[in-house]
Amino acid sequence: MMKTFLLVITMWGQTAEGDWLYIGNQAVLNHEFTYEQCEKLAADESWTRWMDNEYYDVQFECHEKGTELK
């Protein structure tokens, strides 16, 4: 059986020490992809971003469907 993947978008904040910390917010695109399709969608080249606050960031990652998100 072929594995399917979901695109997960998570939010991160930078601490006073400069470390990145997951802040507890995420969104999951409810569409199944192959790993290659998901990675292409998650790639920086697929998005235009306006990041005005250097202390916050969003990450785009692919997770296998049915696995726990960390």
CHARMM internal coordinates of N, CA and C (Angstrom, degrees):
IC EDIT
DIST 1 N 1 CA 1.4474
DIST 1 CA 1 C 1.5343
ANGL 1 N 1 CA 1 C 109.22
DIST 1 C 2 N 1.3162
ANGL 1 CA 1 C 2 N 116.07
DIHE 1 N 1 CA 1 C 2 N 136.69
DIST 2 N 2 CA 1.4577
ANGL 1 C 2 N 2 CA 121.66
DIHE 1 CA 1 C 2 N 2 CA -178.43
DIST 2 CA 2 C 1.5343
ANGL 2 N 2 CA 2 C 110.80
DIHE 1 C 2 N 2 CA 2 C -77.56
DIST 2 C 3 N 1.3106
ANGL 2 CA 2 C 3 N 116.60
DIHE 2 N 2 CA 2 C 3 N 134.34
DIST 3 N 3 CA 1.4595
ANGL 2 C 3 N 3 CA 121.20
DIHE 2 CA 2 C 3 N 3 CA 177.43
DIST 3 CA 3 C 1.5245
ANGL 3 N 3 CA 3 C 109.23
DIHE 2 C 3 N 3 CA 3 C -72.23
DIST 3 C 4 N 1.3339
ANGL 3 CA 3 C 4 N 115.82
DIHE 3 N 3 CA 3 C 4 N 144.66
DIST 4 N 4 CA 1.4612
ANGL 3 C 4 N 4 CA 120.38
DIHE 3 CA 3 C 4 N 4 CA 175.41
DIST 4 CA 4 C 1.5208
ANGL 4 N 4 CA 4 C 109.09
DIHE 3 C 4 N 4 CA 4 C -118.96
DIST 4 C 5 N 1.3192
ANGL 4 CA 4 C 5 N 115.06
DIHE 4 N 4 CA 4 C 5 N 152.24
DIST 5 N 5 CA 1.4591
ANGL 4 C 5 N 5 CA 121.31
DIHE 4 CA 4 C 5 N 5 CA -174.61
DIST 5 CA 5 C 1.5164
ANGL 5 N 5 CA 5 C 110.51
DIHE 4 C 5 N 5 CA 5 C -128.23
DIST 5 C 6 N 1.3462
ANGL 5 CA 5 C 6 N 114.76
DIHE 5 N 5 CA 5 C 6 N 153.18
DIST 6 N 6 CA 1.4513
ANGL 5 C 6 N 6 CA 122.60
DIHE 5 CA 5 C 6 N 6 CA 177.54
DIST 6 CA 6 C 1.5208
ANGL 6 N 6 CA 6 C 108.79
DIHE 5 C 6 N 6 CA 6 C -119.52
DIST 6 C 7 N 1.3317
ANGL 6 CA 6 C 7 N 116.43
DIHE 6 N 6 CA 6 C 7 N 144.27
DIST 7 N 7 CA 1.4612
ANGL 6 C 7 N 7 CA 121.25
DIHE 6 CA 6 C 7 N 7 CA 175.72
DIST 7 CA 7 C 1.5232
ANGL 7 N 7 CA 7 C 108.57
DIHE 6 C 7 N 7 CA 7 C -84.75
DIST 7 C 8 N 1.3337
ANGL 7 CA 7 C 8 N 116.14
DIHE 7 N 7 CA 7 C 8 N 124.32
DIST 8 N 8 CA 1.4600
ANGL 7 C 8 N 8 CA 122.34
DIHE 7 CA 7 C 8 N 8 CA -178.74
DIST 8 CA 8 C 1.5262
ANGL 8 N 8 CA 8 C 108.13
DIHE 7 C 8 N 8 CA 8 C -117.77
DIST 8 C 9 N 1.3213
ANGL 8 CA 8 C 9 N 115.37
DIHE 8 N 8 CA 8 C 9 N 130.81
DIST 9 N 9 CA 1.4645
ANGL 8 C 9 N 9 CA 121.69
DIHE 8 CA 8 C 9 N 9 CA 178.45
DIST 9 CA 9 C 1.5238
ANGL 9 N 9 CA 9 C 107.04
DIHE 8 C 9 N 9 CA 9 C -113.17
DIST 9 C 10 N 1.3381
ANGL 9 CA 9 C 10 N 116.28
DIHE 9 N 9 CA 9 C 10 N 122.57
DIST 10 N 10 CA 1.4580
ANGL 9 C 10 N 10 CA 121.46
DIHE 9 CA 9 C 10 N 10 CA -177.81
DIST 10 CA 10 C 1.5202
ANGL 10 N 10 CA 10 C 110.44
DIHE 9 C 10 N 10 CA 10 C -119.84
DIST 10 C 11 N 1.3378
ANGL 10 CA 10 C 11 N 115.55
DIHE 10 N 10 CA 10 C 11 N 154.34
DIST 11 N 11 CA 1.4640
ANGL 10 C 11 N 11 CA 121.36
DIHE 10 CA 10 C 11 N 11 CA 178.48
DIST 11 CA 11 C 1.5198
ANGL 11 N 11 CA 11 C 110.36
DIHE 10 C 11 N 11 CA 11 C -107.70
DIST 11 C 12 N 1.3334
ANGL 11 CA 11 C 12 N 115.13
DIHE 11 N 11 CA 11 C 12 N 140.74
DIST 12 N 12 CA 1.4559
ANGL 11 C 12 N 12 CA 122.72
DIHE 11 CA 11 C 12 N 12 CA -176.33
DIST 12 CA 12 C 1.5212
ANGL 12 N 12 CA 12 C 109.96
DIHE 11 C 12 N 12 CA 12 C -132.20
DIST 12 C 13 N 1.3321
ANGL 12 CA 12 C 13 N 115.91
DIHE 12 N 12 CA 12 C 13 N 148.18
DIST 13 N 13 CA 1.4582
ANGL 12 C 13 N 13 CA 122.32
DIHE 12 CA 12 C 13 N 13 CA 175.63
DIST 13 CA 13 C 1.5144
ANGL 13 N 13 CA 13 C 110.12
DIHE 12 C 13 N 13 CA 13 C -124.97
DIST 13 C 14 N 1.3176
ANGL 13 CA 13 C 14 N 115.54
DIHE 13 N 13 CA 13 C 14 N 147.80
DIST 14 N 14 CA 1.4600
ANGL 13 C 14 N 14 CA 120.47
DIHE 13 CA 13 C 14 N 14 CA -179.96
DIST 14 CA 14 C 1.5209
ANGL 14 N 14 CA 14 C 109.68
DIHE 13 C 14 N 14 CA 14 C -95.17
DIST 14 C 15 N 1.3330
ANGL 14 CA 14 C 15 N 116.67
DIHE 14 N 14 CA 14 C 15 N 131.04
DIST 15 N 15 CA 1.4642
ANGL 14 C 15 N 15 CA 122.26
DIHE 14 CA 14 C 15 N 15 CA 179.71
DIST 15 CA 15 C 1.5272
ANGL 15 N 15 CA 15 C 109.95
DIHE 14 C 15 N 15 CA 15 C -78.72
DIST 15 C 16 N 1.3234
ANGL 15 CA 15 C 16 N 115.76
DIHE 15 N 15 CA 15 C 16 N 170.02
DIST 16 N 16 CA 1.4671
ANGL 15 C 16 N 16 CA 121.20
DIHE 15 CA 15 C 16 N 16 CA 177.18
DIST 16 CA 16 C 1.5256
ANGL 16 N 16 CA 16 C 111.40
DIHE 15 C 16 N 16 CA 16 C -60.80
DIST 16 C 17 N 1.3418
ANGL 16 CA 16 C 17 N 116.60
DIHE 16 N 16 CA 16 C 17 N -25.35
DIST 17 N 17 CA 1.4694
ANGL 16 C 17 N 17 CA 121.29
DIHE 16 CA 16 C 17 N 17 CA 178.94
DIST 17 CA 17 C 1.5278
ANGL 17 N 17 CA 17 C 111.95
DIHE 16 C 17 N 17 CA 17 C -83.84
DIST 17 C 18 N 1.3275
ANGL 17 CA 17 C 18 N 117.41
DIHE 17 N 17 CA 17 C 18 N -5.21
DIST 18 N 18 CA 1.4624
ANGL 17 C 18 N 18 CA 120.61
DIHE 17 CA 17 C 18 N 18 CA 179.29
DIST 18 CA 18 C 1.5143
ANGL 18 N 18 CA 18 C 114.78
DIHE 17 C 18 N 18 CA 18 C 92.04
DIST 18 C 19 N 1.3342
ANGL 18 CA 18 C 19 N 117.23
DIHE 18 N 18 CA 18 C 19 N 6.06
DIST 19 N 19 CA 1.4642
ANGL 18 C 19 N 19 CA 121.07
DIHE 18 CA 18 C 19 N 19 CA 178.71
DIST 19 CA 19 C 1.5281
ANGL 19 N 19 CA 19 C 109.68
DIHE 18 C 19 N 19 CA 19 C -87.81
DIST 19 C 20 N 1.3337
ANGL 19 CA 19 C 20 N 115.74
DIHE 19 N 19 CA 19 C 20 N 145.90
DIST 20 N 20 CA 1.4634
ANGL 19 C 20 N 20 CA 120.58
DIHE 19 CA 19 C 20 N 20 CA 177.39
DIST 20 CA 20 C 1.5177
ANGL 20 N 20 CA 20 C 109.36
DIHE 19 C 20 N 20 CA 20 C -91.07
DIST 20 C 21 N 1.3476
ANGL 20 CA 20 C 21 N 116.26
DIHE 20 N 20 CA 20 C 21 N 133.16
DIST 21 N 21 CA 1.4565
ANGL 20 C 21 N 21 CA 123.29
DIHE 20 CA 20 C 21 N 21 CA -175.81
DIST 21 CA 21 C 1.5287
ANGL 21 N 21 CA 21 C 109.23
DIHE 20 C 21 N 21 CA 21 C -129.20
DIST 21 C 22 N 1.3287
ANGL 21 CA 21 C 22 N 116.52
DIHE 21 N 21 CA 21 C 22 N 128.10
DIST 22 N 22 CA 1.4634
ANGL 21 C 22 N 22 CA 121.49
DIHE 21 CA 21 C 22 N 22 CA 175.82
DIST 22 CA 22 C 1.5180
ANGL 22 N 22 CA 22 C 108.11
DIHE 21 C 22 N 22 CA 22 C -62.48
DIST 22 C 23 N 1.3377
ANGL 22 CA 22 C 23 N 117.72
DIHE 22 N 22 CA 22 C 23 N 127.46
DIST 23 N 23 CA 1.4646
ANGL 22 C 23 N 23 CA 120.00
DIHE 22 CA 22 C 23 N 23 CA -174.47
DIST 23 CA 23 C 1.5213
ANGL 23 N 23 CA 23 C 113.55
DIHE 22 C 23 N 23 CA 23 C -97.26
DIST 23 C 24 N 1.3178
ANGL 23 CA 23 C 24 N 117.68
DIHE 23 N 23 CA 23 C 24 N 2.22
DIST 24 N 24 CA 1.4537
ANGL 23 C 24 N 24 CA 120.00
DIHE 23 CA 23 C 24 N 24 CA 171.12
DIST 24 CA 24 C 1.5058
ANGL 24 N 24 CA 24 C 116.38
DIHE 23 C 24 N 24 CA 24 C 100.06
DIST 24 C 25 N 1.3045
ANGL 24 CA 24 C 25 N 119.30
DIHE 24 N 24 CA 24 C 25 N 2.63
DIST 25 N 25 CA 1.4573
ANGL 24 C 25 N 25 CA 121.29
DIHE 24 CA 24 C 25 N 25 CA 178.33
DIST 25 CA 25 C 1.5246
ANGL 25 N 25 CA 25 C 109.86
DIHE 24 C 25 N 25 CA 25 C -109.78
DIST 25 C 26 N 1.3329
ANGL 25 CA 25 C 26 N 115.21
DIHE 25 N 25 CA 25 C 26 N 137.13
DIST 26 N 26 CA 1.4590
ANGL 25 C 26 N 26 CA 119.57
DIHE 25 CA 25 C 26 N 26 CA 177.82
DIST 26 CA 26 C 1.5148
ANGL 26 N 26 CA 26 C 109.58
DIHE 25 C 26 N 26 CA 26 C -151.65
DIST 26 C 27 N 1.3026
ANGL 26 CA 26 C 27 N 114.92
DIHE 26 N 26 CA 26 C 27 N 157.97
DIST 27 N 27 CA 1.4652
ANGL 26 C 27 N 27 CA 122.42
DIHE 26 CA 26 C 27 N 27 CA 174.50
DIST 27 CA 27 C 1.5180
ANGL 27 N 27 CA 27 C 107.33
DIHE 26 C 27 N 27 CA 27 C -132.56
DIST 27 C 28 N 1.3334
ANGL 27 CA 27 C 28 N 116.54
DIHE 27 N 27 CA 27 C 28 N 141.55
DIST 28 N 28 CA 1.4586
ANGL 27 C 28 N 28 CA 122.23
DIHE 27 CA 27 C 28 N 28 CA 179.47
DIST 28 CA 28 C 1.5222
ANGL 28 N 28 CA 28 C 107.62
DIHE 27 C 28 N 28 CA 28 C -120.40
DIST 28 C 29 N 1.3277
ANGL 28 CA 28 C 29 N 115.98
DIHE 28 N 28 CA 28 C 29 N 125.48
DIST 29 N 29 CA 1.4543
ANGL 28 C 29 N 29 CA 120.77
DIHE 28 CA 28 C 29 N 29 CA 175.51
DIST 29 CA 29 C 1.5213
ANGL 29 N 29 CA 29 C 108.13
DIHE 28 C 29 N 29 CA 29 C -74.94
DIST 29 C 30 N 1.3161
ANGL 29 CA 29 C 30 N 117.36
DIHE 29 N 29 CA 29 C 30 N 119.75
DIST 30 N 30 CA 1.4709
ANGL 29 C 30 N 30 CA 122.43
DIHE 29 CA 29 C 30 N 30 CA -175.16
DIST 30 CA 30 C 1.5231
ANGL 30 N 30 CA 30 C 110.99
DIHE 29 C 30 N 30 CA 30 C -82.25
DIST 30 C 31 N 1.3177
ANGL 30 CA 30 C 31 N 114.84
DIHE 30 N 30 CA 30 C 31 N 61.06
DIST 31 N 31 CA 1.4618
ANGL 30 C 31 N 31 CA 122.07
DIHE 30 CA 30 C 31 N 31 CA 177.67
DIST 31 CA 31 C 1.5258
ANGL 31 N 31 CA 31 C 107.03
DIHE 30 C 31 N 31 CA 31 C -145.02
DIST 31 C 32 N 1.3123
ANGL 31 CA 31 C 32 N 117.21
DIHE 31 N 31 CA 31 C 32 N 131.65
DIST 32 N 32 CA 1.4578
ANGL 31 C 32 N 32 CA 120.75
DIHE 31 CA 31 C 32 N 32 CA -178.35
DIST 32 CA 32 C 1.5216
ANGL 32 N 32 CA 32 C 111.24
DIHE 31 C 32 N 32 CA 32 C -86.84
DIST 32 C 33 N 1.3401
ANGL 32 CA 32 C 33 N 115.67
DIHE 32 N 32 CA 32 C 33 N 140.57
DIST 33 N 33 CA 1.4551
ANGL 32 C 33 N 33 CA 123.03
DIHE 32 CA 32 C 33 N 33 CA -179.46
DIST 33 CA 33 C 1.5251
ANGL 33 N 33 CA 33 C 110.44
DIHE 32 C 33 N 33 CA 33 C -131.42
DIST 33 C 34 N 1.3294
ANGL 33 CA 33 C 34 N 116.12
DIHE 33 N 33 CA 33 C 34 N 160.25
DIST 34 N 34 CA 1.4562
ANGL 33 C 34 N 34 CA 119.36
DIHE 33 CA 33 C 34 N 34 CA 163.34
DIST 34 CA 34 C 1.5240
ANGL 34 N 34 CA 34 C 105.83
DIHE 33 C 34 N 34 CA 34 C -73.46
DIST 34 C 35 N 1.3262
ANGL 34 CA 34 C 35 N 116.73
DIHE 34 N 34 CA 34 C 35 N 166.16
DIST 35 N 35 CA 1.4642
ANGL 34 C 35 N 35 CA 119.26
DIHE 34 CA 34 C 35 N 35 CA 179.07
DIST 35 CA 35 C 1.5304
ANGL 35 N 35 CA 35 C 110.60
DIHE 34 C 35 N 35 CA 35 C -59.55
DIST 35 C 36 N 1.3145
ANGL 35 CA 35 C 36 N 116.90
DIHE 35 N 35 CA 35 C 36 N -43.98
DIST 36 N 36 CA 1.4672
ANGL 35 C 36 N 36 CA 121.05
DIHE 35 CA 35 C 36 N 36 CA -178.07
DIST 36 CA 36 C 1.5267
ANGL 36 N 36 CA 36 C 111.38
DIHE 35 C 36 N 36 CA 36 C -63.36
DIST 36 C 37 N 1.3347
ANGL 36 CA 36 C 37 N 117.55
DIHE 36 N 36 CA 36 C 37 N -41.99
DIST 37 N 37 CA 1.4612
ANGL 36 C 37 N 37 CA 120.76
DIHE 36 CA 36 C 37 N 37 CA 178.38
DIST 37 CA 37 C 1.5262
ANGL 37 N 37 CA 37 C 110.77
DIHE 36 C 37 N 37 CA 37 C -63.48
DIST 37 C 38 N 1.3171
ANGL 37 CA 37 C 38 N 116.03
DIHE 37 N 37 CA 37 C 38 N -44.04
DIST 38 N 38 CA 1.4639
ANGL 37 C 38 N 38 CA 120.57
DIHE 37 CA 37 C 38 N 38 CA -178.35
DIST 38 CA 38 C 1.5247
ANGL 38 N 38 CA 38 C 110.94
DIHE 37 C 38 N 38 CA 38 C -64.85
DIST 38 C 39 N 1.3302
ANGL 38 CA 38 C 39 N 116.72
DIHE 38 N 38 CA 38 C 39 N -44.76
DIST 39 N 39 CA 1.4637
ANGL 38 C 39 N 39 CA 120.24
DIHE 38 CA 38 C 39 N 39 CA 179.69
DIST 39 CA 39 C 1.5348
ANGL 39 N 39 CA 39 C 111.28
DIHE 38 C 39 N 39 CA 39 C -61.79
DIST 39 C 40 N 1.3175
ANGL 39 CA 39 C 40 N 117.36
DIHE 39 N 39 CA 39 C 40 N -37.84
DIST 40 N 40 CA 1.4620
ANGL 39 C 40 N 40 CA 120.34
DIHE 39 CA 39 C 40 N 40 CA 177.88
DIST 40 CA 40 C 1.5267
ANGL 40 N 40 CA 40 C 110.48
DIHE 39 C 40 N 40 CA 40 C -64.95
DIST 40 C 41 N 1.3115
ANGL 40 CA 40 C 41 N 116.88
DIHE 40 N 40 CA 40 C 41 N -42.13
DIST 41 N 41 CA 1.4536
ANGL 40 C 41 N 41 CA 120.97
DIHE 40 CA 40 C 41 N 41 CA 178.60
DIST 41 CA 41 C 1.5270
ANGL 41 N 41 CA 41 C 111.52
DIHE 40 C 41 N 41 CA 41 C -66.76
DIST 41 C 42 N 1.3212
ANGL 41 CA 41 C 42 N 117.89
DIHE 41 N 41 CA 41 C 42 N -37.13
DIST 42 N 42 CA 1.4628
ANGL 41 C 42 N 42 CA 122.46
DIHE 41 CA 41 C 42 N 42 CA -178.42
DIST 42 CA 42 C 1.5265
ANGL 42 N 42 CA 42 C 113.29
DIHE 41 C 42 N 42 CA 42 C -77.11
DIST 42 C 43 N 1.3187
ANGL 42 CA 42 C 43 N 118.05
DIHE 42 N 42 CA 42 C 43 N -16.10
DIST 43 N 43 CA 1.4683
ANGL 42 C 43 N 43 CA 122.03
DIHE 42 CA 42 C 43 N 43 CA -175.50
DIST 43 CA 43 C 1.5300
ANGL 43 N 43 CA 43 C 111.66
DIHE 42 C 43 N 43 CA 43 C -62.85
DIST 43 C 44 N 1.3171
ANGL 43 CA 43 C 44 N 115.96
DIHE 43 N 43 CA 43 C 44 N 143.66
DIST 44 N 44 CA 1.4633
ANGL 43 C 44 N 44 CA 121.41
DIHE 43 CA 43 C 44 N 44 CA 179.37
DIST 44 CA 44 C 1.5273
ANGL 44 N 44 CA 44 C 112.18
DIHE 43 C 44 N 44 CA 44 C -53.90
DIST 44 C 45 N 1.3287
ANGL 44 CA 44 C 45 N 117.00
DIHE 44 N 44 CA 44 C 45 N -34.10
DIST 45 N 45 CA 1.4672
ANGL 44 C 45 N 45 CA 120.92
DIHE 44 CA 44 C 45 N 45 CA -177.54
DIST 45 CA 45 C 1.5311
ANGL 45 N 45 CA 45 C 112.42
DIHE 44 C 45 N 45 CA 45 C -66.65
DIST 45 C 46 N 1.3260
ANGL 45 CA 45 C 46 N 117.74
DIHE 45 N 45 CA 45 C 46 N -15.67
DIST 46 N 46 CA 1.4597
ANGL 45 C 46 N 46 CA 121.76
DIHE 45 CA 45 C 46 N 46 CA -179.18
DIST 46 CA 46 C 1.5303
ANGL 46 N 46 CA 46 C 113.03
DIHE 45 C 46 N 46 CA 46 C -86.27
DIST 46 C 47 N 1.3241
ANGL 46 CA 46 C 47 N 117.34
DIHE 46 N 46 CA 46 C 47 N -5.42
DIST 47 N 47 CA 1.4573
ANGL 46 C 47 N 47 CA 121.25
DIHE 46 CA 46 C 47 N 47 CA -172.92
DIST 47 CA 47 C 1.5272
ANGL 47 N 47 CA 47 C 111.49
DIHE 46 C 47 N 47 CA 47 C -129.03
DIST 47 C 48 N 1.3002
ANGL 47 CA 47 C 48 N 115.32
DIHE 47 N 47 CA 47 C 48 N 150.14
DIST 48 N 48 CA 1.4607
ANGL 47 C 48 N 48 CA 122.48
DIHE 47 CA 47 C 48 N 48 CA 167.05
DIST 48 CA 48 C 1.5182
ANGL 48 N 48 CA 48 C 105.78
DIHE 47 C 48 N 48 CA 48 C -110.51
DIST 48 C 49 N 1.3262
ANGL 48 CA 48 C 49 N 116.38
DIHE 48 N 48 CA 48 C 49 N 126.45
DIST 49 N 49 CA 1.4681
ANGL 48 C 49 N 49 CA 120.25
DIHE 48 CA 48 C 49 N 49 CA -175.74
DIST 49 CA 49 C 1.5176
ANGL 49 N 49 CA 49 C 110.94
DIHE 48 C 49 N 49 CA 49 C -121.37
DIST 49 C 50 N 1.3204
ANGL 49 CA 49 C 50 N 114.45
DIHE 49 N 49 CA 49 C 50 N 147.05
DIST 50 N 50 CA 1.4519
ANGL 49 C 50 N 50 CA 122.45
DIHE 49 CA 49 C 50 N 50 CA 169.26
DIST 50 CA 50 C 1.5111
ANGL 50 N 50 CA 50 C 106.09
DIHE 49 C 50 N 50 CA 50 C -121.32
DIST 50 C 51 N 1.3108
ANGL 50 CA 50 C 51 N 116.45
DIHE 50 N 50 CA 50 C 51 N 105.64
DIST 51 N 51 CA 1.4598
ANGL 50 C 51 N 51 CA 122.20
DIHE 50 CA 50 C 51 N 51 CA -175.89
DIST 51 CA 51 C 1.5303
ANGL 51 N 51 CA 51 C 108.41
DIHE 50 C 51 N 51 CA 51 C -111.79
DIST 51 C 52 N 1.3185
ANGL 51 CA 51 C 52 N 116.00
DIHE 51 N 51 CA 51 C 52 N 97.59
DIST 52 N 52 CA 1.4572
ANGL 51 C 52 N 52 CA 121.23
DIHE 51 CA 51 C 52 N 52 CA -175.30
DIST 52 CA 52 C 1.5256
ANGL 52 N 52 CA 52 C 114.02
DIHE 51 C 52 N 52 CA 52 C -94.54
DIST 52 C 53 N 1.3302
ANGL 52 CA 52 C 53 N 117.22
DIHE 52 N 52 CA 52 C 53 N -9.09
DIST 53 N 53 CA 1.4574
ANGL 52 C 53 N 53 CA 120.37
DIHE 52 CA 52 C 53 N 53 CA -179.17
DIST 53 CA 53 C 1.5216
ANGL 53 N 53 CA 53 C 108.11
DIHE 52 C 53 N 53 CA 53 C -123.22
DIST 53 C 54 N 1.3238
ANGL 53 CA 53 C 54 N 116.28
DIHE 53 N 53 CA 53 C 54 N 109.52
DIST 54 N 54 CA 1.4662
ANGL 53 C 54 N 54 CA 121.19
DIHE 53 CA 53 C 54 N 54 CA -175.68
DIST 54 CA 54 C 1.5246
ANGL 54 N 54 CA 54 C 113.59
DIHE 53 C 54 N 54 CA 54 C -67.63
DIST 54 C 55 N 1.3278
ANGL 54 CA 54 C 55 N 117.58
DIHE 54 N 54 CA 54 C 55 N -10.69
DIST 55 N 55 CA 1.4604
ANGL 54 C 55 N 55 CA 121.13
DIHE 54 CA 54 C 55 N 55 CA -177.56
DIST 55 CA 55 C 1.5282
ANGL 55 N 55 CA 55 C 113.51
DIHE 54 C 55 N 55 CA 55 C -94.13
DIST 55 C 56 N 1.3323
ANGL 55 CA 55 C 56 N 117.12
DIHE 55 N 55 CA 55 C 56 N -2.78
DIST 56 N 56 CA 1.4618
ANGL 55 C 56 N 56 CA 121.59
DIHE 55 CA 55 C 56 N 56 CA 177.43
DIST 56 CA 56 C 1.5183
ANGL 56 N 56 CA 56 C 109.42
DIHE 55 C 56 N 56 CA 56 C -129.41
DIST 56 C 57 N 1.3379
ANGL 56 CA 56 C 57 N 115.67
DIHE 56 N 56 CA 56 C 57 N 149.37
DIST 57 N 57 CA 1.4589
ANGL 56 C 57 N 57 CA 120.75
DIHE 56 CA 56 C 57 N 57 CA 179.62
DIST 57 CA 57 C 1.5201
ANGL 57 N 57 CA 57 C 108.75
DIHE 56 C 57 N 57 CA 57 C -150.04
DIST 57 C 58 N 1.3095
ANGL 57 CA 57 C 58 N 116.31
DIHE 57 N 57 CA 57 C 58 N 158.91
DIST 58 N 58 CA 1.4588
ANGL 57 C 58 N 58 CA 121.99
DIHE 57 CA 57 C 58 N 58 CA 172.03
DIST 58 CA 58 C 1.5173
ANGL 58 N 58 CA 58 C 107.48
DIHE 57 C 58 N 58 CA 58 C -118.26
DIST 58 C 59 N 1.3234
ANGL 58 CA 58 C 59 N 115.87
DIHE 58 N 58 CA 58 C 59 N 143.87
DIST 59 N 59 CA 1.4600
ANGL 58 C 59 N 59 CA 122.16
DIHE 58 CA 58 C 59 N 59 CA 179.14
DIST 59 CA 59 C 1.5215
ANGL 59 N 59 CA 59 C 108.86
DIHE 58 C 59 N 59 CA 59 C -119.35
DIST 59 C 60 N 1.3242
ANGL 59 CA 59 C 60 N 116.13
DIHE 59 N 59 CA 59 C 60 N 140.94
DIST 60 N 60 CA 1.4530
ANGL 59 C 60 N 60 CA 123.15
DIHE 59 CA 59 C 60 N 60 CA 178.00
DIST 60 CA 60 C 1.5267
ANGL 60 N 60 CA 60 C 107.19
DIHE 59 C 60 N 60 CA 60 C -111.58
DIST 60 C 61 N 1.3207
ANGL 60 CA 60 C 61 N 116.77
DIHE 60 N 60 CA 60 C 61 N 119.72
DIST 61 N 61 CA 1.4627
ANGL 60 C 61 N 61 CA 121.12
DIHE 60 CA 60 C 61 N 61 CA -176.88
DIST 61 CA 61 C 1.5192
ANGL 61 N 61 CA 61 C 110.40
DIHE 60 C 61 N 61 CA 61 C -136.61
DIST 61 C 62 N 1.3138
ANGL 61 CA 61 C 62 N 115.99
DIHE 61 N 61 CA 61 C 62 N 154.67
DIST 62 N 62 CA 1.4623
ANGL 61 C 62 N 62 CA 122.32
DIHE 61 CA 61 C 62 N 62 CA 176.94
DIST 62 CA 62 C 1.5298
ANGL 62 N 62 CA 62 C 108.03
DIHE 61 C 62 N 62 CA 62 C -104.80
DIST 62 C 63 N 1.3297
ANGL 62 CA 62 C 63 N 115.10
DIHE 62 N 62 CA 62 C 63 N 131.06
DIST 63 N 63 CA 1.4608
ANGL 62 C 63 N 63 CA 121.11
DIHE 62 CA 62 C 63 N 63 CA 177.87
DIST 63 CA 63 C 1.5084
ANGL 63 N 63 CA 63 C 109.14
DIHE 62 C 63 N 63 CA 63 C -126.17
DIST 63 C 64 N 1.3094
ANGL 63 CA 63 C 64 N 114.87
DIHE 63 N 63 CA 63 C 64 N 139.05
DIST 64 N 64 CA 1.4599
ANGL 63 C 64 N 64 CA 119.19
DIHE 63 CA 63 C 64 N 64 CA 178.57
DIST 64 CA 64 C 1.5240
ANGL 64 N 64 CA 64 C 109.27
DIHE 63 C 64 N 64 CA 64 C -64.22
DIST 64 C 65 N 1.3114
ANGL 64 CA 64 C 65 N 116.42
DIHE 64 N 64 CA 64 C 65 N 134.08
DIST 65 N 65 CA 1.4610
ANGL 64 C 65 N 65 CA 120.97
DIHE 64 CA 64 C 65 N 65 CA 179.61
DIST 65 CA 65 C 1.5270
ANGL 65 N 65 CA 65 C 109.25
DIHE 64 C 65 N 65 CA 65 C -60.71
DIST 65 C 66 N 1.3154
ANGL 65 CA 65 C 66 N 115.84
DIHE 65 N 65 CA 65 C 66 N 134.89
DIST 66 N 66 CA 1.4566
ANGL 65 C 66 N 66 CA 120.70
DIHE 65 CA 65 C 66 N 66 CA 178.70
DIST 66 CA 66 C 1.5043
ANGL 66 N 66 CA 66 C 114.00
DIHE 65 C 66 N 66 CA 66 C 91.43
DIST 66 C 67 N 1.3440
ANGL 66 CA 66 C 67 N 118.45
DIHE 66 N 66 CA 66 C 67 N -2.61
DIST 67 N 67 CA 1.4551
ANGL 66 C 67 N 67 CA 120.74
DIHE 66 CA 66 C 67 N 67 CA 177.44
DIST 67 CA 67 C 1.5147
ANGL 67 N 67 CA 67 C 108.98
DIHE 66 C 67 N 67 CA 67 C -102.21
DIST 67 C 68 N 1.3297
ANGL 67 CA 67 C 68 N 116.33
DIHE 67 N 67 CA 67 C 68 N 154.08
DIST 68 N 68 CA 1.4452
ANGL 67 C 68 N 68 CA 121.19
DIHE 67 CA 67 C 68 N 68 CA -179.39
DIST 68 CA 68 C 1.5222
ANGL 68 N 68 CA 68 C 110.04
DIHE 67 C 68 N 68 CA 68 C -72.63
DIST 68 C 69 N 1.3368
ANGL 68 CA 68 C 69 N 115.87
DIHE 68 N 68 CA 68 C 69 N 136.85
DIST 69 N 69 CA 1.4543
ANGL 68 C 69 N 69 CA 121.00
DIHE 68 CA 68 C 69 N 69 CA 176.79
DIST 69 CA 69 C 1.5065
ANGL 69 N 69 CA 69 C 108.82
DIHE 68 C 69 N 69 CA 69 C -82.46
DIST 69 C 70 N 1.3333
ANGL 69 CA 69 C 70 N 116.14
DIHE 69 N 69 CA 69 C 70 N 137.27
DIST 70 N 70 CA 1.4622
ANGL 69 C 70 N 70 CA 120.90
DIHE 69 CA 69 C 70 N 70 CA -179.53
DIST 70 CA 70 C 1.4871
ANGL 70 N 70 CA 70 C 109.91
DIHE 69 C 70 N 70 CA 70 C -119.70
END
COOR INIT
IC SEED 1 N 1 CA 1 C
IC BUILD
